[in-house]
Amino acid sequence: MSERRAAFHALHHAGRPLLLPNAWDHASAAALAARGHPAIGTTSLGVAATAGLPDGVAATAGETLALARRLIRLPMLLSVDVEGGFSDDPAEVAEYVAELAGLGVVGINLEDGRADGTLADTELAVAKIVAVKAAAPELFINARTDTWWLGVDDPLPQTLARARAYRVAGADGIFVPGTVDLATLRVLTERIDAPVNALYQPGGPGLAELGGVGVARVSTGSLLFRAALGAALAAADAVRDGGPTTPTGLPSYAEVQALVPMDGD
């Protein structure tokens, strides 16, 4: 296994979770890397909204690949959110992910939620994982199951069954967004034989609490993108309405300019 991919695998500690912040463009990823985050993911909502496209409907394959080409040059490990692989053909998903792996991407999120609000058949999700693992065996496949996210009835048994199937297929980690209930997460981490990824929720448990029940990775999802958008709207409203317009921690022009390599490398 390559040194970078081994390093990414090693960051997943049950009880001492990796915080994986999710970026949506070069500036956000570069700024997060400059703050010392060893690994960064992308957020499909942020990438889609930035491009003026809907999220979750396989519309952003080109934009996601183009962003990965830009971000891979930054000094951090990169995991990419590929929705459901942008296709229901496992061979096409594998070909796409292999291109990401060829760039140096160390991991992906591959989800089983569908645009119509249902879950993909387990067999299809498994076939995608098998195909991706065959095409890019060192890549960390974080198989996301949307059982809680989509509000299915009695989600725990379905989650565990899908997690077992995805692990057998070759998934390296299991992502279960939509629940931060500590008792539930403890059951998941005890019964899933792989690093469990939780989605951080404002007002919910922090890293220490999530780590205390065995969570190995915590993602911010679209939170940072939405926070940045909210701050921009608040600043615009303040200018219009005559209120204070300088948020605390605002990067200077020079600091943002320094995030971009001037030689094009």
ZAZAKE-602178 format. One record per residue: y, z, x of N, C-alpha, C in turn; residue in three letters. Coordinates in steps of 0.1 Angstrom, whole numbers, padded with zeros to 4 digits, always signed. Example, Ala and Ser with C-alpha at 12.3 -4.5 7.8 and 13.67 -1.06 7.14 Angstrom:
# ZAZAKE-602178
-0057+0078+0132-0045+0078+0123-0033+0078+0132ALA-0022+0071+0128-0011+0071+0137+0000+0079+0129SER
This chain:
# ZAZAKE-602178
-0012+0000+0008+0000+0000+0000+0012+0000+0009MET+0023-0008+0005+0035-0009+0013+0042+0005+0013SER+0050+0007+0024+0056+0020+0025+0065+0023+0014GLU+0073+0013+0009+0082+0016-0002+0074+0019-0015ARG+0064+0012-0018+0056+0015-0030+0049+0028-0029ARG+0044+0032-0017+0038+0045-0016+0048+0056-0017ALA+0060+0054-0012+0071+0064-0014+0074+0066-0029ALA+0074+0055-0037+0077+0056-0051+0066+0064-0058PHE+0054+0061-0055+0043+0068-0061+0044+0083-0058HIS+0048+0086-0045+0048+0100-0041+0059+0108-0047ALA+0069+0101-0053+0080+0108-0059+0076+0115-0073LEU+0065+0111-0078+0060+0116-0091+0052+0129-0089HIS+0059+0140-0091+0052+0153-0089+0051+0160-0103HIS+0039+0164-0107+0038+0172-0119+0044+0186-0116ALA+0054+0190-0124+0061+0202-0122+0074+0201-0115GLY+0075+0191-0107+0088+0188-0100+0092+0174-0102ARG+0098+0171-0114+0099+0157-0119+0110+0149-0111PRO+0107+0137-0109+0116+0127-0104+0126+0124-0115LEU+0139+0125-0112+0150+0121-0121+0152+0106-0118LEU+0149+0098-0128+0151+0083-0126+0163+0079-0135LEU+0175+0078-0129+0186+0073-0137+0185+0058-0139PRO+0190+0054-0151+0188+0040-0154+0202+0032-0154ASN+0202+0022-0146+0214+0014-0143+0213+0001-0152ALA+0225-0005-0153+0226-0017-0161+0233-0029-0154TRP+0238-0026-0142+0245-0037-0134+0245-0032-0120ASP+0251-0041-0111+0251-0038-0097+0260-0025-0094HIS+0271-0024-0101+0280-0013-0098+0274+0000-0102ALA+0268+0001-0113+0261+0014-0117+0250+0017-0108SER+0242+0008-0104+0231+0011-0095+0236+0015-0081ALA+0246+0008-0076+0251+0011-0063+0257+0024-0063ALA+0264+0028-0073+0271+0041-0074+0260+0052-0074ALA+0249+0050-0082+0239+0060-0083+0232+0061-0070LEU+0229+0050-0063+0223+0051-0050+0232+0058-0040ALA+0245+0056-0041+0254+0063-0032+0254+0078-0034ALA+0251+0082-0046+0250+0097-0049+0237+0103-0045ARG+0228+0095-0038+0216+0100-0033+0203+0099-0041GLY+0204+0092-0052+0191+0090-0060+0182+0081-0052HIS+0170+0086-0049+0161+0077-0041+0155+0066-0049PRO+0154+0067-0062+0149+0056-0070+0157+0055-0083ALA+0158+0042-0088+0167+0039-0099+0159+0030-0108ILE+0160+0032-0121+0154+0022-0130+0165+0014-0137GLY+0161+0004-0144+0171-0003-0153+0169+0001-0167THR+0179-0002-0175+0178+0001-0189+0179-0012-0197THR+0169-0015-0205+0169-0028-0212+0181-0029-0222SER+0185-0018-0228+0196-0019-0237+0209-0022-0230LEU+0211-0016-0218+0223-0019-0210+0224-0033-0205GLY+0212-0037-0200+0211-0051-0195+0214-0061-0207VAL+0208-0059-0218+0209-0068-0230+0224-0068-0235ALA+0229-0056-0237+0243-0055-0243+0253-0061-0233ALA+0251-0059-0220+0260-0065-0210+0260-0080-0211THR+0249-0085-0214+0247-0100-0215+0251-0105-0229ALA+0254-0096-0238+0257-0101-0252+0244-0105-0259GLY+0233-0099-0256+0220-0102-0263+0214-0090-0269LEU+0205-0091-0279+0199-0079-0285+0188-0074-0275PRO+0185-0061-0277+0175-0054-0269+0162-0055-0277ASP+0151-0055-0269+0138-0053-0275+0132-0065-0282GLY+0138-0077-0280+0133-0089-0287+0129-0100-0277VAL+0126-0096-0264+0122-0105-0254+0133-0116-0251ALA+0146-0112-0252+0157-0122-0250+0163-0121-0236ALA+0159-0112-0228+0166-0110-0215+0157-0111-0203THR+0147-0119-0203+0139-0121-0191+0147-0126-0179ALA+0155-0136-0182+0163-0142-0171+0173-0132-0166GLY+0180-0125-0175+0190-0116-0170+0184-0104-0163GLU+0172-0100-0167+0166-0089-0160+0161-0093-0146THR+0156-0105-0145+0152-0110-0132+0164-0112-0122LEU+0175-0117-0128+0187-0119-0120+0192-0106-0115ALA+0192-0096-0124+0197-0083-0120+0188-0077-0109LEU+0175-0078-0110+0166-0073-0100+0169-0079-0086ALA+0172-0092-0086+0175-0099-0074+0187-0093-0067ARG+0197-0089-0075+0209-0082-0069+0206-0068-0065ARG+0199-0061-0073+0197-0046-0070+0188-0044-0059LEU+0178-0053-0056+0168-0050-0046+0174-0048-0032ILE+0186-0053-0030+0193-0051-0017+0199-0038-0015ARG+0199-0030-0025+0205-0016-0024+0196-0006-0018LEU+0201+0004-0012+0193+0014-0005+0186+0024-0014PRO+0177+0019-0023+0169+0028-0031+0157+0020-0036MET+0148+0027-0042+0136+0021-0048+0139+0017-0062LEU+0134+0005-0066+0138+0000-0079+0126-0002-0088LEU+0128+0004-0101+0118+0001-0111+0125-0006-0122SER+0119-0016-0129+0125-0025-0138+0119-0023-0152VAL+0127-0022-0162+0123-0021-0176+0121-0036-0181ASP+0108-0039-0184+0106-0053-0188+0102-0054-0203VAL+0107-0044-0211+0103-0043-0225+0088-0045-0226GLU+0083-0054-0234+0069-0056-0236+0064-0067-0227GLY+0071-0070-0216+0068-0081-0207+0074-0094-0211GLY+0082-0095-0221+0089-0107-0225+0080-0118-0230PHE+0067-0114-0234+0058-0124-0239+0046-0116-0244SER+0038-0122-0253+0026-0116-0258+0014-0123-0251ASP+0017-0132-0241+0006-0138-0233+0004-0130-0220ASP-0007-0123-0219-0008-0115-0207-0006-0123-0194PRO-0011-0135-0193-0009-0143-0181+0006-0145-0178ALA+0014-0148-0188+0028-0150-0186+0035-0137-0182GLU+0031-0125-0188+0036-0113-0184+0033-0110-0169VAL+0021-0113-0165+0017-0110-0151+0024-0119-0142ALA+0026-0132-0145+0034-0141-0137+0048-0136-0135GLU+0054-0131-0146+0068-0126-0145+0069-0114-0136TYR+0060-0104-0138+0060-0092-0131+0057-0094-0116VAL+0048-0104-0113+0045-0107-0099+0057-0112-0092ALA+0066-0119-0099+0079-0124-0093+0087-0112-0090GLU+0088-0102-0099+0096-0090-0096+0090-0083-0084LEU+0077-0082-0083+0070-0075-0072+0073-0082-0059ALA+0074-0096-0060+0077-0104-0048+0090-0101-0042GLY+0100-0097-0051+0113-0094-0047+0114-0080-0039LEU+0104-0072-0042+0104-0058-0036+0105-0047-0047GLY+0105-0051-0060+0105-0041-0070+0092-0032-0069VAL+0094-0019-0070+0082-0010-0068+0075-0005-0081VAL+0082-0007-0093+0076-0003-0105+0082-0010-0117GLY+0075-0009-0128+0080-0015-0141+0077-0005-0152ILE+0085-0006-0163+0081+0000-0176+0076-0011-0184ASN+0065-0009-0191+0059-0019-0200+0055-0012-0213LEU+0062-0016-0223+0061-0008-0236+0053-0015-0246GLU+0048-0007-0256+0039-0012-0267+0046-0013-0280ASP+0059-0009-0280+0067-0010-0293+0071-0025-0295GLY+0071-0029-0307+0075-0043-0311+0088-0043-0318ARG+0094-0055-0318+0108-0056-0324+0108-0053-0339ALA+0097-0055-0346+0096-0052-0360+0094-0037-0363ASP+0094-0029-0353+0092-0015-0355+0078-0010-0356GLY+0068-0018-0352+0054-0014-0352+0050-0014-0337THR+0038-0008-0336+0031-0008-0323+0023-0020-0321LEU+0023-0025-0309+0014-0036-0305+0000-0031-0306ALA-0010-0040-0309-0024-0037-0308-0027-0031-0294ASP-0035-0021-0294-0039-0015-0282-0046-0025-0273THR-0054-0034-0278-0061-0044-0270-0051-0053-0263GLU-0040-0057-0270-0030-0066-0264-0023-0058-0252LEU-0019-0046-0255-0012-0038-0245-0021-0036-0233ALA-0034-0034-0235-0043-0032-0224-0045-0045-0216VAL-0045-0056-0223-0047-0069-0216-0035-0072-0207ALA-0023-0068-0212-0011-0070-0203-0012-0062-0191LYS-0016-0049-0192-0017-0040-0181-0027-0046-0171ILE-0039-0050-0176-0050-0055-0167-0044-0067-0160VAL-0037-0076-0166-0032-0088-0160-0022-0085-0149ALA-0013-0076-0152-0003-0072-0143-0009-0065-0131VAL-0018-0056-0133-0025-0049-0122-0032-0059-0113LYS-0038-0069-0118-0045-0079-0110-0035-0087-0102ALA-0023-0090-0108-0014-0099-0101-0005-0091-0091ALA-0003-0078-0094+0005-0070-0085-0001-0056-0084ALA-0012-0054-0076-0020-0042-0077-0012-0030-0072PRO-0002-0031-0063+0005-0020-0057+0016-0015-0066GLU+0020-0023-0076+0031-0020-0084+0028-0008-0093LEU+0038+0002-0095+0036+0013-0103+0039+0009-0118PHE+0028+0008-0126+0030+0004-0140+0031+0017-0148ILE+0043+0019-0154+0046+0030-0162+0044+0025-0177ASN+0033+0028-0182+0030+0023-0196+0036+0031-0206ALA+0045+0026-0214+0053+0033-0224+0046+0031-0237ARG+0043+0042-0244+0039+0041-0258+0049+0047-0267THR+0052+0040-0277+0063+0043-0286+0059+0050-0299ASP+0048+0058-0298+0043+0065-0309+0053+0074-0316THR+0060+0082-0307+0070+0091-0312+0083+0083-0315TRP+0086+0074-0306+0099+0067-0307+0100+0060-0320TRP+0088+0054-0325+0088+0047-0338+0085+0056-0350LEU+0082+0068-0348+0079+0077-0359+0066+0075-0366GLY+0056+0072-0359+0043+0069-0365+0038+0083-0370VAL+0029+0082-0380+0023+0094-0386+0013+0100-0376ASP+0014+0113-0374+0005+0121-0366+0004+0114-0352ASP+0015+0114-0344+0015+0106-0332+0007+0111-0321PRO+0003+0124-0320-0004+0129-0309-0017+0123-0306LEU-0026+0121-0316-0039+0115-0314-0037+0100-0309PRO-0028+0093-0315-0026+0079-0311-0021+0079-0297GLN-0012+0088-0293-0006+0088-0280-0017+0090-0270THR-0026+0100-0272-0036+0103-0263-0046+0092-0262LEU-0050+0085-0273-0059+0074-0273-0053+0062-0265ALA-0041+0059-0267-0034+0048-0260-0033+0051-0245ARG-0029+0064-0242-0028+0068-0228-0041+0066-0221ALA-0052+0070-0227-0066+0068-0221-0069+0053-0219ARG-0066+0045-0229-0069+0031-0227-0060+0025-0217ALA-0047+0029-0216-0038+0023-0206-0042+0027-0192TYR-0047+0039-0191-0051+0044-0177-0063+0036-0173ARG-0073+0035-0181-0085+0027-0178-0081+0013-0174VAL-0071+0007-0180-0067-0006-0177-0059-0007-0164ALA-0055+0004-0159-0048+0004-0146-0034+0009-0145GLY-0029+0015-0156-0016+0021-0157-0015+0033-0147ALA-0004+0034-0140-0002+0045-0130+0005+0057-0136ASP+0012+0055-0147+0019+0066-0153+0021+0063-0168GLY+0023+0073-0176+0024+0071-0191+0038+0077-0195ILE+0046+0069-0202+0059+0072-0207+0059+0074-0222PHE+0063+0086-0226+0063+0089-0240+0077+0093-0245VAL+0085+0083-0247+0099+0087-0252+0099+0092-0266PRO+0109+0099-0270+0110+0103-0284+0107+0118-0287GLY+0100+0125-0278+0098+0139-0279+0102+0146-0267THR+0109+0157-0269+0112+0167-0257+0107+0181-0261VAL+0099+0181-0272+0093+0194-0275+0084+0199-0264ASP+0087+0211-0259+0080+0215-0247+0065+0218-0249LEU+0062+0223-0261+0047+0225-0264+0040+0212-0264ALA+0046+0202-0270+0039+0189-0271+0038+0183-0258THR+0048+0183-0250+0048+0178-0236+0037+0185-0228LEU+0036+0197-0230+0025+0205-0222+0011+0199-0226ARG+0009+0197-0238-0004+0191-0243-0006+0177-0236VAL+0005+0169-0236+0004+0156-0231+0001+0156-0216LEU+0008+0165-0208+0006+0165-0194-0008+0171-0190THR-0013+0180-0199-0026+0186-0196-0038+0176-0199GLU-0035+0167-0209-0046+0158-0214-0045+0144-0209ARG-0034+0141-0202-0033+0127-0196-0034+0128-0181ILE-0044+0121-0176-0047+0122-0162-0038+0112-0153ASP-0025+0113-0155-0015+0105-0148-0002+0112-0150ALA+0008+0108-0141+0021+0113-0143+0027+0110-0156PRO+0032+0120-0163+0038+0118-0176+0054+0117-0175VAL+0060+0107-0181+0074+0104-0180+0080+0108-0194ASN+0090+0117-0194+0098+0120-0206+0111+0114-0205ALA+0117+0112-0217+0131+0106-0218+0140+0118-0221LEU+0150+0120-0212+0160+0131-0213+0168+0129-0226TYR+0170+0139-0233+0178+0139-0245+0190+0150-0244GLN+0202+0146-0246+0213+0155-0245+0211+0167-0254PRO+0213+0179-0249+0210+0191-0257+0196+0196-0256GLY+0187+0187-0251+0173+0191-0249+0170+0198-0236GLY+0157+0200-0233+0154+0207-0221+0159+0200-0209PRO+0162+0207-0198+0166+0202-0186+0154+0199-0177GLY+0157+0194-0164+0147+0191-0155+0137+0202-0152LEU+0143+0214-0150+0134+0225-0147+0124+0229-0158ALA+0129+0228-0170+0121+0231-0182+0110+0221-0184GLU+0114+0208-0182+0105+0197-0184+0094+0198-0173LEU+0099+0201-0161+0089+0202-0150+0080+0214-0152GLY+0085+0224-0158+0076+0236-0161+0065+0234-0170GLY+0065+0223-0178+0054+0219-0186+0046+0208-0181VAL+0049+0204-0168+0041+0194-0161+0046+0180-0161GLY+0058+0178-0167+0064+0164-0166+0067+0160-0152VAL+0063+0148-0148+0064+0143-0135+0076+0134-0133ALA+0082+0129-0143+0093+0119-0142+0102+0120-0155ARG+0115+0120-0153+0124+0121-0164+0134+0109-0163VAL+0135+0101-0173+0144+0090-0173+0156+0093-0182SER+0167+0086-0179+0179+0088-0187+0180+0077-0197THR+0172+0066-0196+0172+0055-0206+0186+0049-0207GLY+0191+0047-0219+0204+0041-0221+0215+0051-0221SER+0212+0063-0218+0223+0074-0219+0235+0071-0210LEU+0233+0067-0198+0244+0065-0188+0252+0053-0193LEU+0246+0043-0197+0253+0031-0202+0262+0035-0214PHE+0256+0042-0223+0264+0046-0235+0275+0055-0232ARG+0272+0064-0222+0283+0074-0218+0294+0066-0212ALA+0291+0056-0203+0302+0048-0197+0310+0040-0208ALA+0303+0035-0217+0309+0028-0228+0318+0037-0236LEU+0313+0049-0239+0321+0059-0246+0333+0063-0239GLY+0332+0065-0225+0344+0068-0217+0354+0057-0217ALA+0350+0045-0217+0359+0034-0217+0367+0033-0230ALA+0360+0035-0241+0366+0035-0254+0376+0047-0255LEU+0372+0058-0250+0381+0070-0251+0394+0067-0243ALA+0392+0061-0231+0404+0058-0223+0413+0048-0229ALA+0407+0038-0236+0415+0028-0243+0423+0034-0254ALA+0416+0043-0262+0422+0049-0273+0434+0058-0268ASP+0432+0065-0257+0442+0073-0252+0455+0066-0247ALA+0452+0054-0241+0464+0045-0238+0471+0041-0250VAL+0464+0037-0260+0470+0032-0273+0477+0043-0280ARG+0471+0055-0280+0477+0066-0288+0486+0076-0280ASP+0488+0073-0267+0497+0081-0259+0491+0094-0254GLY+0478+0095-0254+0472+0108-0249+0469+0107-0234GLY+0462+0117-0228+0459+0117-0214+0449+0106-0211PRO+0450+0099-0200+0442+0087-0198+0434+0087-0185THR+0434+0098-0178+0427+0099-0165+0415+0108-0166THR+0403+0103-0169+0391+0112-0170+0389+0118-0156PRO+0383+0130-0156+0379+0136-0143+0368+0128-0137THR+0368+0128-0123+0358+0121-0116+0359+0106-0116GLY+0371+0101-0120+0372+0086-0121+0372+0080-0107LEU+0363+0071-0104+0363+0064-0091+0376+0056-0089PRO+0380+0056-0076+0392+0048-0073+0388+0033-0072SER+0399+0025-0072+0397+0011-0069+0389+0008-0056TYR+0393+0015-0046+0387+0013-0033+0372+0018-0033ALA+0369+0029-0040+0356+0033-0041+0347+0023-0048GLU+0352+0017-0058+0343+0007-0065+0342-0005-0057VAL+0353-0009-0051+0352-0021-0042+0342-0019-0031GLN+0341-0007-0026+0332-0004-0015+0317-0005-0019ALA+0315-0005-0032+0301-0007-0036+0295-0021-0035LEU+0304-0030-0033+0301-0044-0032+0301-0049-0018VAL+0290-0055-0012+0291-0060+0002+0300-0072+0002PRO+0309-0071+0011+0320-0082+0013+0314-0094+0019MET+0303-0093+0027+0297-0104+0033+0287-0112+0025ASP+0285-0107+0013+0276-0114+0004+0261-0110+0006GLY+0258-0101+0016+0244-0097+0018+0240-0087+0009ASP
